[in-house]
Amino acid sequence: MNSEQQRARAVFSTEDFSLLREAVAHYLNEVRDQPASIKFAHLYHRLGRVAPSGRS
């Protein structure tokens, strides 16, 4: 066993975050009148900070 700690590998790529953000945006339309929508809106914005889309 190697005594040096190995660096953790990324689970998601930048493209994955863009896809997740798109999926959350679609789901936001489905739950817009439900209390959980605010949590998904926050998730959508956090995903945008990780992998901003080129859209404004």
FENLIN-V397348 format. One record per pair of residues at least 24 apart in sequence whose ideal C-beta (glycine too) atoms are under 10 Angstrom apart, sorted by the first residue. I is the first residue (numbers start at 0). J is the second residue. Records with the same first field share a line. If there is no record, write none. Layout:
BEGIN
I->J, J
END
This chain:
BEGIN
11->49, 50
12->50
13->49, 50, 51
14->50
15->46, 49, 50
16->45, 46, 47, 48, 49, 50, 51, 52
17->46, 47, 49, 50, 51, 52, 53
18->46, 50
19->43, 46, 49, 50
20->44, 45, 46, 47, 49, 50, 51, 52
21->46, 52
22->46
23->47
24->52
END
